[in-house]
Structure formats: structure tokens, C-alpha cells
Amino acid sequence: MLFTDRADAGSRLAEALRHLEGEDPVVLGLPRGGVPVAFQVARALHAPLDVIVVRKLGVPYQRELGFGAIGEGGVRVISDDIVRRGRLDESDLASVEHAEAAELARQAERFRAGRQRLPLDGRTAIVVDDGVATGATAAAACQVARAQGAARVVLAVPVAPPDAAERLRSSLDEFVCLSTPFAFSAVGEWYRDFSQTPDDEVVSLLAQAADGPGASAGTPEGPAADEDVEQEVAIDAAGVRLTGDLMVPAGAGAVVMFAHGSGSSRHSPRNRLVAAALNDAGLGTLLFDLLTPAEENNRAKVFDIETLAGRLADATGWLRGRTTGPIGYFGASTGAAAALRAAAGSGADVGAVVSRGGRPDLAGPHLSGVRAPTLLIVGGNDTMVIDLNRAAQTALRCENQLEIVPGATHLFEEPGALQQVADLARDWFLTHLVKQV
């Protein structure tokens, strides 16, 4: 069995866990890769999602050999047999545990962003990972969940080697695994896309789950719907499956599509801050990635403006079939060039474009064909990009404006700088999109 990515694995795993829906379970994702899988499981089972942070305690002179594990709430799971055979004394145990406890606390705070750990007392805990090799970490997580009060512990993974699956099956209340191939060498070989899951993605998924379930997986009703529409969507663009997050506030008059460039994604805190400001102003947003995770590290793909623009145009067609209101583009980095190239295309129906720290110059001769009002935003200390934006501005024949945020660098990381970007983008879209409704 080959999985497209972790989201696909999670969706398939959820079907095998449907029998647990009536047990009021809590889904616990192992960071980092287990969380995207667990997110799909929790959504399908209408269950709360949390992260289970576990730190293995390694024998000082042989770190790969674990003598136990620790979890939040002061939970300690110690193998007395390994401690005895390893001749470890209390000072050995204390020094290792002290270092791992500090890292555990840091990770838990980072992933939850201030939220409290979900209580497990008397509940069914479904521990989810993206796969197991030896199963040691997953088994430790299950022991921690039990020690935290779970009445029943279920481990669920998409793939595992047969020997590890047999060991886990005999030591747990229930073990659910979709595939146990004999020719197993690594978890990643059973995924088409097994790119690393960044911390930001874990934080974002946990935050989405904490905010409550989104809209159903059906077709959104569009900006004029009486209720907010919030859902993860799959978009087919030139045969490539792009994943996005659609948020349309009730009564929204327009939707802004985010075209991300190099070093960015739909999970980027910068893009999400701007999107939140637009949502607060009554505008819908669609954050999605123009590149698949496997393509993001390919510099040629990142700067292939024609391909990026083509995918954006296809995604716009997808959105146009689901909304009747105006559509705008918000482009960052090379995504700005893709947005302008798409806006200059034959038959393009785009109401406004905003570029944040972008490379509009990469749209080249197509700049003169852009008809949508365009706002270019650049940091005042991003001198090279200022020059590139000024050059691009001279090629534009549409209504346009260049805004320079004083003291800001390329990523607008200075206090208040990104909020200025959000305010400028909001005002531009409200002026040039909403007036069309």
C-alpha cells in the first residue's frame, strides 16, 4: 500500500478507526510527522486532537538504548530491567531525565502555543504516528498515555514492519495498522511525499483543531453563504493535487487567493496573520501551496514562474466554480510574479493584486498586460527588492501603488511591520474588490 502523503494516510487510517467514534476518544499525534495524520483522524471521528510529547531516556554511554521515557505531567516510564543490566545509578538517571525534561517542556509549549494539555482520564486515547520502524517511541507514547489516565489505549499507524506490528499488537489494547509489508526498510518508502513536517505545520494543525471542526467536506456554498465556511480543500491544477485552507466568513463579498513563493507556505505565520486580518474585514481567503512538498526544495521549480502562474490560474478556475464574487491575489516572493503573470493571462478575471516583499520583476514582459489594480509592498531596509519593485512598477500599465514600510526587512519581522502589511492589503482589497460586488 502506497500513500500519497500524510493527509492521505490519515484519511485512510480514519476509516479503519470508525468503530471508535462512539467511545468519545482523544486523538494524540506524535510530533512531528504523526500530527498531520492524526489531524485527519480527529476530523473524521469528530474527536479532539492533541499532541503527545514523549522524550526517550537513553543510557548515557549508549543513547540509542532507552531505559525509559518521560511525558508531560511528571509521567515516568522506567525499565527496571535495563537500569539494572546497565548498572545505572540515580545520578545517571537524574542527569538524563533533567536534560530531556527541559526539551519536553520546550516542545510542548511550542506546539500547543499556550493551550493546556487535554485530560485523558477515563477516556480512549488513540495514539497516531505516520508509521513505525522499531515501534519503540510509539510504545513509549502509549505507556505515557496510560500513565496520564487513559482507560484504553489504541495505537494507529499507516504502515509498520511485520515483526514490530506483532510486538505492538500483543502489548496494547488495540493496534490498528493498514499495511505490514515484508519488504520493509523505512517508513518513508511507503509514501510518495514524505517530506519533513515543520514545527509551524504542527502548531497550525493543532490550532485549527482547537478552534473546532470546520465546514463539511462538501462543496462550499460561496461568499454569500449564511454561515462561515472553513475547510481544507484539494485542488487539481494541471494534474497536480494542491492542498489549501479555505476560509469564507458569512456574507463575504470577495475571496483573496494567496500565492506563496520560495520559503513560504500556507502554514506560514506571516501569511496567516495577513489572512486573519482579511477575514476580520469580511473577506474570504484561500491559502494554498503552488508547489508540492517534494518540489519546494527544487530551485528551478521555485523560479518557474510560468508553471506557478499556470497552477494559480487553474486554482482560480476551481474557486470560480464555487463562488460568484470577485477574486483577488496576494503574492509573496516568487508567488508575486506568479500572481501578476496569471492576472495578465488571456481572459483573467482578477479584481486586485497585492505583492508582499515580492519579485514582480520576474513576471517580465507580462507586467504590461496586467489590468487588475496592483499594490506593491516592500520593506524599507530591503533595498535590492525595492529597486526590483520600482523597475516592475514602471512596466505596469494598470492602476498601481508602491508602499514602503519604514525600517522593515524582507520578511517584515520587525515589531508592527507585518501588521502594517496586513492593514495595507486589507484596505487595497476592500477598495478594489468589495466595491465590485
Protein Blocks (a to p, Z undefined) as FASTA:
>chain_A
ZZfblmlmmmmmmmmmmmmmmnopadddddfklmmmmmmmmmmnopacddddddddddfk
lmklccbdcdehhiacddfklmmmnopafklmmmmmmmmmmmmmmmmmmmnnopacddfe
hpacddddfbdfklmmmmmmmmmmmmnopabdcdddfbdcfklmmmmmmmcfbdcdfbdc
fkbcbfklmpfblcdcdfklmmmmmmmmmnopaddfbdcebjkbcbdcdddddddeehia
cdddddddehiabdcdddddehiafklmklmmmmmmmmmnopacddddfbdfklmmmmkl
mmmmklmmmmmmmmmmmmmmmccbdcddddehjlmmmmmmmmmpghiacfbdcdehiafk
lnmmmlmmpmbdcdddddfklmmlmmmmmmmmmmpcbdcdddddehiafkopaghklmmm
mmmmmmmmmmmmmmmZZ
